[in-house]
Amino acid sequence: MYKKIALSVCIASAGMLAALPANAQLAGKNVIAVHGFQPGNLTSGNLSQQQVDQNGESYWSDFWLQHAEARIDWDSNDKIEGETAQRIYDKISEFSRSGLCDQGCVIVTHSTGDLVTRYMLENQDHWLQSQGLEPLNILTVLDFAGAGGGTELADTAYQVANNNSWYMWPLKEAVEAFMGFEVKASNMGVLYNLQPNVARNTATSATDVPRLRMVGAGSAYGGLTKPFITGSDDAVVPLHSACGASSAGAYDSCLSNLAMDGEVTGQSAPSGFYTNHYPLVMAEGANHSATINNDTGNVMTASTSSFSAGGLTMNVSLQTKEEKAWWQLWGSGDKYTTISNSKNQAMSSLVFNSID
């Protein structure tokens, strides 16, 4: 079960090492950003390194780009174990030689970046030590809308790419709403890794690096994708993945006693999590993109007001209130625990500004 431990997190986020000002780090620690799946890559063919870098920079431009020291950029045309693994190898070798993480680094991920980072953490020791280099000192990872457990949308994409029957049209509508185009079986790229059965068998070794989870359950794409994702979701990633659950399931929250909107009530939730995975901030109204862009208006809740991980510290102010419907003239109302003033902040901004 999820353990409530004092919350302490230090953050900063995405950008290229040489392109950003020296004060991009947060609390004296450098940040490495790892982006998620970019569907448009699949229609562009294999990308040059310059295109990969440009796409990576654009991905984080709303918020995290200005706060990070470095990025690991990759091409969604590639499976993780292929060219993406080579890109990771090259980047972390560069980081080790430069001493980027000698004083400790924080990694910020979004979506598939969660799985890419898990693969890196499992392999970095032998990759770097084989070159006589020191493994990166990763203090903690902040996972926004993490897809480490995959998404059923990837399964659906494979179904429609390999079956052109008329009765597949609802699935095709959902996939095309998400992808922006008709998928082809000839190039599914990292969608292969995002199939839940594949994702949950990729880089399964436990590491001692804490993974702090920021989760949404909002809607997008006109709601077309939701019927094809197990349980509650952010229109792309199911909660079983975003929460870091150790097994897939139809869950309505990351925590059994706290709803995504902050209501203190029983919920269908994971009974266990991957090692060192801690659901932290949740927002019922935040969709997949809203976890890392500047969208506001979403009330957020948290599993605890204070948490310690990797020697870093983050605190949020929780408020508990009782709400009654207009027609409830007697009895107690529903109890809600939410982060103070969260509706006026974007999720990434709130997390960033919560660091001491």
CORKA-V279845 format. One record per backbone hydrogen bond with DSSP energy under -0.5 kcal/mol. CO is the residue of the C=O (numbers start at 1). NH is the residue of the N-H. E is the energy in kcal/mol with one decimal. If there is no record, write none. Layout:
BEGIN
co->CO nh->NH e->E
co->CO nh->NH e->E
END
This chain:
BEGIN
co->3 nh->5 e->-0.8
co->6 nh->8 e->-0.5
co->6 nh->308 e->-9.9
co->7 nh->307 e->-2.9
co->7 nh->308 e->-1.2
co->7 nh->314 e->-0.6
co->8 nh->309 e->-1.8
co->8 nh->312 e->-0.6
co->8 nh->313 e->-0.6
co->14 nh->68 e->-0.9
co->16 nh->20 e->-1.0
co->21 nh->24 e->-1.6
co->22 nh->25 e->-0.6
co->26 nh->29 e->-2.2
co->29 nh->26 e->-1.7
co->30 nh->106 e->-2.4
co->31 nh->69 e->-1.7
co->31 nh->70 e->-1.9
co->32 nh->108 e->-2.6
co->33 nh->72 e->-2.5
co->34 nh->110 e->-1.5
co->37 nh->39 e->-0.5
co->38 nh->41 e->-2.0
co->39 nh->42 e->-1.9
co->40 nh->43 e->-1.2
co->41 nh->44 e->-1.3
co->41 nh->45 e->-0.6
co->48 nh->52 e->-2.4
co->49 nh->53 e->-2.5
co->50 nh->54 e->-2.5
co->51 nh->55 e->-2.6
co->52 nh->56 e->-2.2
co->53 nh->57 e->-2.3
co->54 nh->58 e->-2.3
co->55 nh->59 e->-2.2
co->56 nh->60 e->-1.1
co->58 nh->61 e->-1.4
co->60 nh->63 e->-0.7
co->60 nh->65 e->-2.4
co->63 nh->66 e->-0.8
co->64 nh->67 e->-1.6
co->65 nh->68 e->-0.8
co->67 nh->13 e->-0.6
co->70 nh->15 e->-0.8
co->70 nh->33 e->-2.1
co->71 nh->73 e->-0.5
co->72 nh->35 e->-0.6
co->74 nh->76 e->-0.5
co->75 nh->78 e->-2.0
co->76 nh->190 e->-2.3
co->79 nh->82 e->-1.3
co->79 nh->84 e->-1.1
co->80 nh->85 e->-0.8
co->82 nh->86 e->-1.4
co->83 nh->87 e->-2.2
co->84 nh->88 e->-2.6
co->85 nh->89 e->-2.7
co->86 nh->90 e->-2.6
co->87 nh->91 e->-2.4
co->88 nh->92 e->-2.9
co->89 nh->93 e->-1.7
co->90 nh->94 e->-1.9
co->91 nh->95 e->-2.6
co->92 nh->96 e->-2.4
co->93 nh->97 e->-2.3
co->94 nh->98 e->-2.0
co->95 nh->99 e->-1.0
co->95 nh->100 e->-1.9
co->96 nh->99 e->-0.6
co->99 nh->102 e->-1.6
co->101 nh->104 e->-1.7
co->104 nh->30 e->-1.0
co->105 nh->139 e->-3.0
co->105 nh->140 e->-0.8
co->106 nh->32 e->-2.4
co->107 nh->142 e->-3.1
co->108 nh->34 e->-2.6
co->109 nh->144 e->-2.4
co->110 nh->113 e->-2.4
co->111 nh->114 e->-1.9
co->111 nh->147 e->-2.5
co->112 nh->115 e->-0.5
co->112 nh->116 e->-2.4
co->113 nh->117 e->-2.4
co->114 nh->118 e->-1.9
co->115 nh->119 e->-2.1
co->116 nh->120 e->-2.0
co->117 nh->121 e->-2.9
co->118 nh->122 e->-1.8
co->119 nh->123 e->-1.3
co->120 nh->124 e->-2.3
co->123 nh->127 e->-2.1
co->124 nh->128 e->-2.6
co->125 nh->129 e->-2.6
co->126 nh->130 e->-1.3
co->128 nh->131 e->-1.4
co->128 nh->133 e->-2.8
co->129 nh->132 e->-1.4
co->136 nh->138 e->-1.4
co->137 nh->105 e->-2.4
co->137 nh->139 e->-0.7
co->139 nh->210 e->-0.6
co->140 nh->107 e->-2.0
co->141 nh->143 e->-0.7
co->141 nh->212 e->-3.0
co->142 nh->109 e->-2.9
co->142 nh->144 e->-0.7
co->143 nh->145 e->-0.6
co->143 nh->214 e->-2.9
co->144 nh->111 e->-2.0
co->147 nh->150 e->-2.1
co->151 nh->154 e->-1.7
co->151 nh->155 e->-0.8
co->152 nh->156 e->-2.4
co->153 nh->157 e->-2.4
co->154 nh->158 e->-2.0
co->155 nh->159 e->-2.0
co->156 nh->160 e->-2.4
co->157 nh->161 e->-2.0
co->158 nh->162 e->-1.1
co->160 nh->163 e->-0.6
co->161 nh->185 e->-0.6
co->165 nh->168 e->-1.7
co->166 nh->169 e->-1.6
co->168 nh->171 e->-0.5
co->168 nh->172 e->-2.4
co->169 nh->173 e->-2.6
co->170 nh->174 e->-1.8
co->171 nh->175 e->-2.5
co->172 nh->176 e->-2.8
co->173 nh->177 e->-1.9
co->174 nh->178 e->-1.7
co->175 nh->179 e->-3.2
co->176 nh->180 e->-2.5
co->184 nh->187 e->-1.2
co->188 nh->191 e->-2.2
co->189 nh->192 e->-1.6
co->190 nh->194 e->-1.3
co->191 nh->195 e->-0.6
co->192 nh->195 e->-1.1
co->194 nh->151 e->-2.7
co->195 nh->198 e->-1.3
co->195 nh->199 e->-3.1
co->196 nh->200 e->-2.4
co->198 nh->201 e->-1.7
co->199 nh->202 e->-1.5
co->208 nh->210 e->-0.6
co->210 nh->141 e->-2.3
co->210 nh->212 e->-0.6
co->211 nh->278 e->-2.9
co->212 nh->143 e->-3.1
co->213 nh->280 e->-2.7
co->213 nh->281 e->-1.2
co->214 nh->145 e->-2.9
co->215 nh->283 e->-1.7
co->220 nh->223 e->-1.9
co->221 nh->224 e->-1.9
co->223 nh->227 e->-0.5
co->225 nh->228 e->-1.8
co->226 nh->229 e->-1.9
co->232 nh->239 e->-2.5
co->234 nh->288 e->-2.1
co->237 nh->234 e->-1.7
co->238 nh->241 e->-1.0
co->238 nh->242 e->-2.5
co->239 nh->243 e->-3.1
co->240 nh->245 e->-1.3
co->241 nh->244 e->-0.7
co->244 nh->274 e->-2.8
co->249 nh->251 e->-1.2
co->251 nh->232 e->-2.8
co->252 nh->260 e->-0.5
co->255 nh->258 e->-0.9
co->256 nh->267 e->-2.2
co->258 nh->255 e->-0.6
co->259 nh->262 e->-1.9
co->260 nh->284 e->-1.0
co->262 nh->337 e->-3.1
co->263 nh->259 e->-2.9
co->263 nh->265 e->-1.2
co->267 nh->269 e->-0.7
co->268 nh->252 e->-2.8
co->268 nh->253 e->-1.4
co->272 nh->246 e->-1.8
co->274 nh->277 e->-1.9
co->276 nh->211 e->-3.3
co->276 nh->278 e->-0.5
co->278 nh->213 e->-2.5
co->280 nh->303 e->-2.0
co->281 nh->215 e->-3.0
co->282 nh->301 e->-2.8
co->283 nh->217 e->-1.5
co->283 nh->286 e->-0.9
co->285 nh->287 e->-0.5
co->286 nh->218 e->-2.7
co->287 nh->291 e->-0.8
co->288 nh->291 e->-0.6
co->289 nh->292 e->-1.8
co->289 nh->293 e->-1.3
co->290 nh->347 e->-0.6
co->297 nh->299 e->-0.6
co->300 nh->339 e->-3.1
co->301 nh->282 e->-2.6
co->305 nh->316 e->-2.5
co->307 nh->7 e->-2.2
co->307 nh->8 e->-9.9
co->307 nh->314 e->-1.0
co->309 nh->312 e->-1.7
co->312 nh->309 e->-1.3
co->313 nh->356 e->-1.1
co->314 nh->307 e->-1.4
co->316 nh->318 e->-0.7
co->317 nh->340 e->-3.1
co->319 nh->338 e->-2.5
co->321 nh->336 e->-3.0
co->323 nh->334 e->-2.9
co->325 nh->328 e->-1.9
co->327 nh->329 e->-1.1
co->334 nh->323 e->-3.1
co->335 nh->264 e->-3.0
co->336 nh->321 e->-2.5
co->336 nh->338 e->-0.5
co->338 nh->319 e->-3.1
co->339 nh->342 e->-2.0
co->341 nh->344 e->-1.2
co->342 nh->345 e->-1.9
co->343 nh->297 e->-2.6
co->346 nh->350 e->-2.8
co->347 nh->351 e->-2.4
co->348 nh->352 e->-2.7
co->349 nh->353 e->-2.8
co->350 nh->354 e->-0.7
co->351 nh->354 e->-1.0
co->352 nh->355 e->-1.2
co->354 nh->315 e->-2.1
END
